[in-house]
């Protein structure tokens, strides 16, 4: 039981890291142009 209690968080961390690493493959890239930038953020 102790081994399972240690392995589950490690596996969940691996899944989160893998999803972050391959986010570009899972989600289509958002098309963005410079004129869609909010006025408050442009310097």
C-alpha positions as a Markdown table, in Angstrom:
| # | Residue | x | y | z |
|---|---|---|---|---|
| 1 | Unk | 0.0 | 0.0 | 0.0 |
| 2 | Unk | 2.8 | 2.4 | 0.7 |
| 3 | Unk | 4.3 | 1.8 | -2.7 |
| 4 | Unk | 0.9 | 2.7 | -4.3 |
| 5 | Unk | 0.7 | 5.8 | -2.1 |
| 6 | Unk | 4.0 | 7.0 | -3.5 |
| 7 | Unk | 3.6 | 5.9 | -7.1 |
| 8 | Unk | 0.2 | 7.7 | -7.7 |
| 9 | Unk | 1.4 | 11.3 | -7.1 |
| 10 | Unk | 4.6 | 10.5 | -9.1 |
| 11 | Unk | 2.5 | 9.2 | -12.0 |
| 12 | Unk | 0.1 | 12.2 | -11.8 |
| 13 | Unk | 3.1 | 14.6 | -11.9 |
| 14 | Unk | 4.4 | 12.8 | -15.0 |
| 15 | Unk | 1.0 | 13.2 | -16.7 |
| 16 | Unk | 0.9 | 16.9 | -15.9 |
| 17 | Unk | 4.5 | 17.4 | -17.2 |
| 18 | Unk | 3.7 | 15.4 | -20.3 |
| 19 | Unk | 0.5 | 17.5 | -21.0 |
| 20 | Unk | 2.5 | 20.7 | -20.6 |
| 21 | Unk | 5.3 | 19.5 | -22.9 |
| 22 | Unk | 2.9 | 18.4 | -25.7 |
| 23 | Unk | 0.4 | 21.2 | -25.3 |
| 24 | Unk | 1.2 | 22.4 | -28.8 |
| 25 | Unk | 0.4 | 19.1 | -30.3 |
| 26 | Unk | -2.9 | 18.6 | -28.3 |
| 27 | Unk | -4.3 | 22.1 | -28.9 |
| 28 | Unk | -4.4 | 23.9 | -32.2 |
| 29 | Unk | -2.4 | 27.1 | -32.3 |
| 30 | Unk | -4.5 | 30.3 | -31.9 |
| 31 | Unk | -4.2 | 32.6 | -34.9 |
| 32 | Unk | -3.1 | 36.0 | -33.5 |
| 33 | Unk | -2.3 | 39.2 | -35.3 |
| 34 | Unk | -0.7 | 42.3 | -33.9 |
| 35 | Unk | -3.8 | 44.5 | -34.4 |
| 36 | Unk | -5.9 | 42.3 | -32.0 |
| 37 | Unk | -3.7 | 43.4 | -29.1 |
| 38 | Unk | -5.6 | 45.4 | -26.4 |
| 39 | Unk | -4.7 | 49.0 | -26.3 |
| 40 | Unk | -3.9 | 48.9 | -22.6 |
| 41 | Unk | -1.0 | 46.4 | -23.2 |
| 42 | Unk | 0.6 | 48.1 | -26.2 |
| 43 | Unk | 3.6 | 50.3 | -25.3 |
